[in-house]
Amino acid sequence: MPKARPGHPIITSGYFALKDGTRQPYRLYPAQGRVKAVVLALHGYTDSRDGWEILAGYLNPHGIEIYAPDLSSFGATKNRGHWPGTATLVDESRDEVEHLRARYPHTPLYIMGESMGGAIGILLGASANPPPVDGYVLSAPAVWGGPAMDPLYKDTLRVADFFAPDKRLTGQSVHIKASDNTAALIAFGDDPLTIHAPSISNITGLVKLMGQAQSACGHFNKKALFLYGGHDQLIPKEAMRACWRAIPAQAPVTLAFYPPDYHLIPRDLERAVPSADILAFLEGRGLPSDAPSQATVFLAGGD
């Protein structure tokens, strides 16, 4: 289990007691003043509850209360490093929403997901048993799967998973820029809750989840804000276009494209514009930026 060290505390505000018997730790980023909205924030792959610190610093003064759990297999969960399966990730997140709905029966409640957490959000919203929320904020959801993924890459993962399911990959040979905010990337790397070497079986589980999320885009019809950056080097443009084009035309969804941003939109140096849009959405206002019109251009094939 991860341990705190000088300068890198592990902040645990409480635990969600879930129906499957697990206790998932969470970090509460409390609202300042009256609570206007409550958010269940689902982090990305290898990340943790700490991934929301920067965005929370912007939203909390506006009355937005954020509960950020460690998702099963990540952070300080008891099964850290062992992929639980898509169904567990979705069911446990739904259970956490139900806890918050009971705790805040009359307050607007949202699911906010980044990358893998965004994929879980899509699956929740498209499910036959969607959680009792008022909307979704899905930042660069991980929808790189199914037909949107290179078949050779999928076959390689399948073979690697069969012969070496516990081999761990460090990603040191992969040169991908997740954000242009170097300080945020250093903080992510230094965080004791971050997983630095996921197993091949864990990555295979993620690929399956991404494929399921891509397939679920065509059934997503909930109020939502989807965000995607023009410099995202993790989720290919065609994968995001495929998802966005599959969303039913009548769905109350706002698509927002940010040309300067990378994958970790809420942590980028250019985060001011998307952060203001997220706040506006949570407050029930229209987006103040031109990101929706930029999304129209993006969908038409313009990069």
SVG drawing of the C-alpha trace seen along z (x, -y; Angstrom):
<svg xmlns="http://www.w3.org/2000/svg" viewBox="-35 -34 47 52">
<polyline fill="none" stroke="black" stroke-width="0.4" points="0.0,0.0 1.2,-3.6 2.6,-5.5 2.8,-9.2 6.2,-10.8 7.5,-14.3 5.9,-16.8 3.5,-14.2 0.7,-13.5 -2.2,-11.1 -5.4,-13.0 -8.3,-10.8 -11.5,-12.5 -13.7,-9.4 -14.8,-6.2 -17.7,-5.1 -19.2,-1.8 -20.3,0.0 -22.8,2.7 -20.1,5.2 -18.5,4.9 -15.6,2.6 -14.7,-0.7 -13.4,-3.1 -11.4,-6.1 -12.2,-9.5 -10.9,-13.0 -13.4,-15.8 -12.7,-19.2 -15.3,-21.2 -17.2,-24.1 -16.7,-27.6 -20.0,-29.1 -23.3,-27.7 -23.1,-24.4 -24.6,-25.0 -23.7,-21.6 -22.1,-18.4 -19.8,-16.4 -18.6,-12.8 -15.3,-13.1 -13.9,-9.9 -10.2,-10.1 -8.2,-8.8 -6.1,-5.7 -3.2,-5.2 -4.4,-8.5 -6.1,-8.9 -8.3,-11.2 -5.6,-13.8 -6.0,-14.4 -8.8,-16.9 -6.8,-19.3 -6.2,-22.0 -9.8,-22.1 -11.2,-21.9 -9.2,-25.0 -11.1,-26.8 -14.6,-25.3 -14.7,-25.2 -14.9,-29.1 -18.0,-29.0 -19.9,-26.7 -19.0,-23.4 -18.4,-20.5 -16.3,-17.7 -16.0,-14.1 -13.1,-12.3 -12.8,-8.6 -10.0,-6.3 -11.5,-4.0 -11.1,-0.2 -7.6,0.9 -6.1,-2.6 -4.9,-5.0 -5.1,-3.4 -7.8,-0.8 -7.2,2.6 -7.0,4.2 -4.5,1.6 -3.0,2.8 -5.5,5.6 -8.0,4.8 -11.6,5.3 -13.5,5.4 -15.7,2.8 -18.8,3.9 -17.2,3.3 -16.0,-0.1 -19.4,-1.1 -21.4,0.5 -19.3,-1.0 -19.5,-4.5 -23.2,-4.2 -23.3,-3.1 -21.2,-6.2 -23.7,-8.4 -26.5,-6.9 -24.7,-7.6 -24.3,-11.3 -27.9,-11.6 -29.0,-10.4 -26.6,-12.9 -27.7,-15.8 -31.3,-15.1 -32.1,-18.6 -28.8,-19.7 -27.8,-19.4 -25.6,-16.3 -23.2,-15.6 -20.7,-13.0 -17.4,-14.4 -15.0,-12.0 -11.6,-12.4 -10.2,-10.0 -11.0,-6.5 -13.3,-8.2 -15.1,-9.8 -15.5,-6.4 -17.1,-5.1 -19.4,-8.2 -20.5,-7.3 -21.3,-3.8 -23.3,-5.0 -25.3,-7.4 -26.0,-4.9 -26.9,-2.1 -30.4,-0.7 -30.0,-1.8 -28.5,-5.3 -27.6,-6.9 -29.7,-9.7 -27.7,-12.7 -28.5,-16.0 -25.8,-15.7 -22.3,-14.7 -19.0,-16.5 -16.8,-14.2 -13.3,-15.5 -11.4,-13.6 -13.3,-10.4 -11.3,-7.3 -13.2,-6.0 -10.2,-4.6 -11.4,-1.1 -13.4,1.3 -13.2,0.4 -11.4,-2.9 -8.3,-1.1 -5.6,0.4 -6.3,4.1 -2.5,4.9 -2.3,3.1 -5.3,5.0 -3.8,8.3 -0.5,7.4 -2.2,6.7 -4.2,9.9 -1.1,12.1 0.9,10.2 -2.0,10.6 -2.1,14.4 1.6,15.1 2.6,12.4 -0.4,11.0 1.7,9.8 4.5,8.2 4.6,4.5 5.0,1.7 6.6,-1.6 5.9,-3.5 9.4,-5.0 9.8,-4.4 6.5,-6.0 6.8,-9.8 3.3,-11.1 2.6,-14.6 -0.4,-14.4 -0.3,-18.1 1.8,-21.2 1.8,-21.9 5.2,-20.5 4.6,-21.3 1.3,-19.3 3.0,-16.4 5.8,-16.4 3.2,-16.5 1.4,-13.5 4.6,-11.6 5.6,-12.3 2.2,-11.5 2.5,-8.2 -1.0,-7.3 0.0,-7.3 0.6,-3.9 3.7,-4.0 4.0,-0.5 0.6,1.1 0.5,4.7 -0.4,5.9 -3.6,7.5 -4.5,4.1 -3.9,2.3 -5.9,5.0 -8.8,4.3 -8.6,0.6 -8.7,1.4 -11.9,3.4 -13.4,0.6 -12.6,-1.9 -14.1,0.3 -17.3,0.6 -17.4,-3.1 -17.0,-3.8 -20.0,-1.4 -22.0,-3.1 -21.7,-6.6 -24.7,-5.7 -26.9,-5.1 -25.9,-8.2 -28.8,-10.6 -28.3,-12.4 -27.5,-16.1 -23.7,-16.3 -20.7,-18.4 -18.1,-16.6 -14.6,-18.2 -11.8,-17.4 -8.5,-19.1 -6.8,-19.7 -3.4,-18.5 -4.7,-15.3 -2.0,-12.7 -3.8,-9.9 -7.3,-9.7 -7.0,-9.9 -9.2,-12.5 -11.0,-9.9 -11.9,-7.9 -13.5,-11.0 -15.2,-12.0 -16.7,-8.5 -18.1,-8.8 -19.5,-12.3 -21.1,-11.4 -22.7,-8.4 -24.5,-10.4 -28.2,-10.6 -29.1,-13.9 -31.8,-14.6 -29.5,-14.0 -29.1,-17.2 -25.4,-17.1 -23.0,-20.0 -19.8,-19.2 -16.8,-21.4 -13.5,-21.4 -10.5,-23.3 -7.7,-23.6 -4.9,-24.6 -5.5,-21.9 -3.9,-18.5 -5.4,-15.4 -5.4,-16.6 -7.6,-19.6 -8.3,-20.7 -4.5,-20.8 -3.2,-22.4 -1.7,-25.8 -4.7,-26.8 -7.2,-25.5 -8.9,-28.8 -11.3,-28.6 -12.5,-25.0 -12.6,-25.5 -14.9,-28.5 -17.1,-26.4 -17.3,-23.5 -18.4,-26.0 -21.0,-27.5 -22.4,-24.0 -22.5,-23.1 -24.4,-26.3 -26.9,-25.7 -25.6,-28.4 -24.6,-28.4 -20.9,-28.1 -19.1,-31.5 -16.5,-30.3 -16.8,-29.4 -15.9,-25.8 -19.2,-24.4 -18.7,-26.1 -15.1,-24.8 -16.6,-21.3 -18.7,-21.8 -15.6,-22.5 -13.8,-19.5 -16.7,-17.2 -16.6,-18.3 -13.0,-17.0 -11.1,-20.2 -8.3,-19.8"/>
</svg>
